[in-house]
Amino acid sequence: MTTNKPAINQPQKAALILEGGGLRGVYGSGVIRYLMAQNIYLPYVIGVSSGACNGSNYVSRQIEHTVPRTQNSNPQHGQTYL
């Protein structure tokens, strides 16, 4: 019986996948800021809409162009302040 186990020293690959749309873009920018602050750069980046913008900032290592984190958010009143 054979098993499909990966080789012990086989390199692992990971990708950063970023979604788009409203506050998800703000959330994604927070993730990007954290990864850049920790000097973590993944070899593959995929993004849609605002995720593509965040991804391009990540790939070009331009942390200053990401959306700043949310300072005050009140979903009951439908207001978000950046």
C-alpha positions, -999 to +999 in steps of 0.1 A: +000+000+000+014+034-009+008+067+008+011+102-007+032+118+020+053+148+010+091+145+011+106+156+044+127+184+030+102+195+003+099+234+004+065+247+013+048+275-006+022+299+007+002+327-008-015+358+005-051+360-008-069+394-003-106+400-008-122+432-018-151+453-007-156+480+018-144+473+053-128+440+042-102+462+024-096+481+057-092+447+075-068+435+047-047+466+050-043+458+088-031+424+079-007+438+054+007+463+079+013+436+104+030+413+079+053+442+067+061+452+103+071+416+110+092+416+078+071+386+064+068+385+027+051+357+009+060+347-027+025+348-041-001+376-037-036+375-051-062+402-047-095+414-059-107+451-059-094+467-027-074+435-021-056+441-053-046+476-042-035+463-008-016+435-025+002+459-048+013+479-017+025+447-001+045+436-031+061+470-036+067+472+002+049+506+005+034+505+040+027+542+039+001+537+011-020+512+030-053+524+046-047+534+083-063+513+109-099+521+120-098+545+150-135+544+159-162+523+144-198+522+156-219+497+135-251+508+153-249+542+138-234+531+105-204+553+109-167+543+105-140+568+111-105+563+096 
